[in-house]
Amino acid sequence: MGGTYELMMIGSMPVGGAQPANVVIGEVVAMVFAVKAGMEVEQALGAAIIFSVFGTYVVTIVFTIASSFNSWCDETCSKGETSGVSKAILTDVILLGGLFAVIAILAYFAGESIQPAMEALSTKAAWFMSGLGVAGGMMRFVGFGVLLKIMLSNDMWGYFLSGFAMALIVGNIEALSAATLVIVAFIGIGVALSNYFTSVNIKEAAANAGLGDFSDGI
């Protein structure tokens, strides 16, 4: 069950704050259905999908709440204290773990009977779910913005734009779209390894020629 679910969700990875269907809660619930209700693997996986989607909404809600901790953490850090950050992290973990536990317990005790109710809730509260979806969509841009602020330098723009274009191209090929992130990640690893070994060779050549050492930046 675990291996099948991981293979099914292999392309659904949270990157830069973007939240796909939640793998953790979906796999827990699928396991509960398979063991407790005696479902076949395929049936349990199908029944757990709705819980995966609700897991995404839970993560979005927790991230939204946790964002309010930032000013508190900044204030305590400016005073040279770490207690604020520790409390914020602990609160975030307890909140997320508690909500996940609620979903898992509901699946364990209510099982299949609660699934239609959750599907009905998704339909009747479509406005709420849509709002959470918009919030989740915004997170990916905020997350990538933070990553770029830290890591991006002028000589990296070519790689960034190339990776973006590659993701769009691969994502629109039906046979490859499910593994877009994995494919682009392997391409990125290949480019990084090539640049690394090229840089090492240049350094060695410069050292052998008596030109001295130099640094690369990020």
N, C-alpha and C positions, 0 to 999 in steps of 0.2 A: 504493500500500500504506500509506504513512504517513498520508495524508489519511483513508483509510477507517478505519484503526485509531483515529486521534484522534477521529473522529466517533462511533465505536462506544463509546469510553470517555469521552466528553465530560462525563458526569455523575458519573464516578468520580474524585473529587478528594480527596486527603488533607487533612482539615480537623481541626485541633486534635489531631493524633496518630492519628486514625482512618485505617487503611490499607486501601484497596480493592485489587482486583487490580492488580498493578504495571504501569503503562503502559509504562515505559521498557524493561524486560527483555522484555515481551511483544512490543513493536514491533520490537526488535532481532531476536528469534528469528523472528518472522513474516517479516521481511525476509530472514533467512538461508534459511528454508524456500522462500520465493518465488524467490530468485536461485539458490541452490545445488541445490535439489531440483526446481526448475522447476514448483512448485505454482501453481495458480490462486489469485487473491487470497482468495477465500472459503475454500479449503482451508487455505491458510497461516494465516489468521486463526484458524480452528478448532483447528489443530494447536498454535498458540502459546498458547492459553488456559491449559493446564496449567502452562506455564512462567511465565505471569503470576501464577498462584496461588502458585507456589513463590517467586517474587520477593517476594510479600507476606510470606511466612514468613521470608525472608532479612532483610527490613527490620525485622521484629519482633524477630528475634534480635539484630541489630546495635543497635537502640534499647535493648534490654534490657542488653546489654553496656555500651553507652555511658553508661547511667544510673549505672554504678559510677564514672564519671570525675568526677561532680559534686563529691564531697567533696574530691577531689584539686585540682580547679580552685579551689574555695572557699579551700582552705588556701594555695595559692600566691598567689591574689589578695589575701588578707589580709596577706601579706608585701610587697605592692606589686610582685609579679612577674607577668609575663604569659606566661612560658615554659610553665607548666603548661597554660594554656588552649590555646596554640598546638599543643602536643604532643597534647592530647586531641582537638582538631579534626582534626589530620593523621591520627591513628590511626583515628578514626571514618571519615574519607573513604577511607583505604586499605583498611580492613576491608570497607566496603560496596562500593567499586569492585572489590575483589578477588573477593568472592563473586559479584557480577554477572558479572565476567569469566569465572569458572568455568562459570556456567550458559550464557553465550553460546558459550564454546569447546566445551562438551559438545554444544550444539545444532549447532554448525558441523561437528564431526567425527563425531558419532554420528547427528545428524539425527533422522529419523523412528524409528529403531530404539530410541532411548532413551525415547521418549514412553510406550510401554506400561510400561516399568520404573518410570517416575516415577508413573504412575497406580496401579501395583501398590503402590508405596511409600506412597502416600496412603491406600490401603485398609488395608495391614498395619500401618502406624504411625499409625492413626487417633487413638489416644490422645495421641500427640505433637502431631499436627496440631491436635487439639482444644484442647490446652493453649496452643499458639501463638495459636489463634483467641481464646481467653479473654483472653490477654495483650494481643492487639491491640484487643479490645473495651474493656479497661480504659484503654488509652492515650487514647481519645477523651475520656474524662471528666477524666483528668489534664491533657490538653492544653487543654481548654476551661476547666478550673479555673485554669490559669496565665493564660490570656487574660483571664478575668473579673477575676482579682486585679489585673491591671495596668490594665485599661480600664474596668471597670464602675463607674459612680457611681449614686447613688440615682435620679436622673432618667432613667436608661437602662433600668430594669427593664421598663417598658412595651414598649419596642422588643424587648428580649430575649425576653420571653414571647410577644409577637406573632409574632416570627420563628420561635420554636419551634413554635407552633401552626400557622403557615403551612406549615412543613416537613412536619408530620404530615399535614395536609390534602392537600397536593399529592402527597406520597409515596404516599398511598393511592388516588390516581386513576391507573388503569392507563395511560392514554394519556400522562400527564405524569410518571410516577414516575421514568423514566430520566434526566430532566433536572431533578430536584427542586432540587438545589443551585444550578444556573444560574438557574432561575426565581426562587428566593428571593433570590439575589444581586442580580438586576436590580430586584426590589422594594425591597431594601435601598438600592441606589444611588438609586432614585427618591426614597425617603424622605429620604436624606442630602442630595441636591441641593435638595429642597424646604426642608428645615430650614436649609441653608446660605444660600440666597437670601433666606429669610425673616429670618434673623439679620442679613444684610447690610442689608436694607431697614430693619430696626428701628434698627440703628446709625446709618444715614444720617439717618433721621427724628429720632433723639435728638440727633444732632450739629446738625442744622438748627434744632432747637428750643432749642438752647443748654443741653442737659442734661448735656453732657460725654460722655466715653467710658466704656465699661465692658467687662469681659472676660466670656467665656462659660464658662470652665472647659473640661473635655475635650469 
